[in-house]
Amino acid sequence: MQNPPRWVSTSGDLERPNAARLYDYYLGGAHNFAVDREFAEHTMKLVPTAALVQHSRAFLRRAVQACLAAGIRQFLDLGSGIPTAGNVHEVAHRVDPTCRVVYVDNEPATVAHARTMLRDNPCVAFAEADVRDPEAVLGSPEVRTVLDLDRPIAVLMVAILPYVRDEDRPVELVAAYRDAVVTGSHLVLSHLTADYRPEVAEALMHVAAETQSPVVARARAAIEPLLKGFDLLEPGLVPVTEWRAEEEPSAGDETVSYGAVGVKR
Ligand SMILES: C[S@@+](CC[C@H](N)C(=O)[O-])C[C@H]1O[C@@H](n2cnc3c(N)ncnc32)[C@H](O)[C@@H]1O
């Protein structure tokens, strides 16, 4: 790319489509490149990606609202992507403008742009870190400055664990975040699965394998251990479109992701 926009970090790989920028495109955002748009248009012919992303974001909003209703006022959003319209801090600040939010992503263009977007908001920060390194995330200046880990927080892992391969030990990874937060903290988790529409999940894995960000679908039996140590809010671990869907009836009924919200015991 000859002249990347000013919000783009030059250290990122701009030649290949990237999950954060693809997500932004599916959500109707403007923070993506021709390589992402071409790939997204190609993908949408094979799988209903835009609808699946909208379902995931709708689950995220409903889950954040549930955390707010339980009194949570601090959020750590792991693998947040670009904080486009309707993101965590916007949902939270509608309820309480003093809510504190730290977004985390390791995609340089996402981080550069998000920091520009958020710079006037002292309650919100963006940490550039790899979520597979909980020590780096939890020890980041943003987490240490913005969040108080002696009080309950919500850890959001929405559509991020499919990027964590089995050899990166996803169960131990979630447990490390669980062990770092106090009782009463919440976990919001969603995960790609082939349990319902295997052909769609397979197609998603196939197309993601061509990007910088391959994904893995997991079965219910592999997702349940991720929730160890958390009591699940109703309705438990269900397809994201069924998680309190009555609060947002336009969500649609077809998905390839499980979602759950748990409270640390
Ligand atoms: C599918 S998007 C999900 C965005 C957001 N959580 C949501 O639900 O709307 C996945 C995001 O995770 C980020 N990501 C992938 N692997 C990561 C890692 N190891 N550390 C930090 N971020 C990562 C990608 O850059 C991308 O922005």
The ligand as a Tripos MOL2 file, in Angstrom:
@<TRIPOS>MOLECULE
LIG
   27    29     1     0     0
SMALL
NO_CHARGES

@<TRIPOS>ATOM
      1 C1        -13.8040  -11.3460   15.2850 C.3       1 LIG1
      2 S1        -13.0760   -9.9090   15.9410 S.3       1 LIG1
      3 C2        -14.0990   -9.6850   17.3930 C.3       1 LIG1
      4 C3        -14.2870   -8.2540   17.7670 C.3       1 LIG1
      5 C4        -15.1520   -8.0440   19.0260 C.3       1 LIG1
      6 N1        -14.7470   -8.8470   20.1600 N.3       1 LIG1
      7 C5        -16.6010   -8.2740   18.7310 C.2       1 LIG1
      8 O1        -17.1400   -9.2540   19.1880 O.co2     1 LIG1
      9 O2        -17.2070   -7.4780   18.0300 O.co2     1 LIG1
     10 C6        -11.6170  -10.5810   16.6610 C.3       1 LIG1
     11 C7        -10.6030   -9.5440   17.1130 C.3       1 LIG1
     12 O3         -9.6080  -10.1940   17.8940 O.3       1 LIG1
     13 C8         -8.3390   -9.6590   17.5610 C.3       1 LIG1
     14 N2         -7.3510  -10.6730   17.9020 N.ar      1 LIG1
     15 C9         -7.1520  -11.8880   17.3250 C.ar      1 LIG1
     16 N3         -6.1690  -12.5480   17.9530 N.ar      1 LIG1
     17 C10        -5.7410  -11.7360   18.9610 C.ar      1 LIG1
     18 C11        -4.7410  -11.8600   19.9740 C.ar      1 LIG1
     19 N4         -3.9970  -12.9670   20.0680 N.pl3     1 LIG1
     20 N5         -4.5700  -10.8360   20.8410 N.ar      1 LIG1
     21 C12        -5.3270   -9.7160   20.7480 C.ar      1 LIG1
     22 N6         -6.2950   -9.5430   19.8200 N.ar      1 LIG1
     23 C13        -6.4840  -10.5330   18.9300 C.ar      1 LIG1
     24 C14        -8.4340   -9.3320   16.0860 C.3       1 LIG1
     25 O4         -7.4990   -8.3310   15.7150 O.3       1 LIG1
     26 C15        -9.8770   -8.8420   15.9870 C.3       1 LIG1
     27 O5         -9.9630   -7.4480   16.1830 O.3       1 LIG1
@<TRIPOS>BOND
     1     1     2 1
     2     2     3 1
     3     2    10 1
     4     3     4 1
     5     4     5 1
     6     5     6 1
     7     5     7 1
     8     7     8 2
     9     7     9 1
    10    10    11 1
    11    11    12 1
    12    11    26 1
    13    12    13 1
    14    13    14 1
    15    13    24 1
    16    14    15 ar
    17    14    23 ar
    18    15    16 ar
    19    16    17 ar
    20    17    18 ar
    21    17    23 ar
    22    18    19 1
    23    18    20 ar
    24    20    21 ar
    25    21    22 ar
    26    22    23 ar
    27    24    25 1
    28    24    26 1
    29    26    27 1
@<TRIPOS>SUBSTRUCTURE
     1 LIG1         1 GROUP 0 **** ****
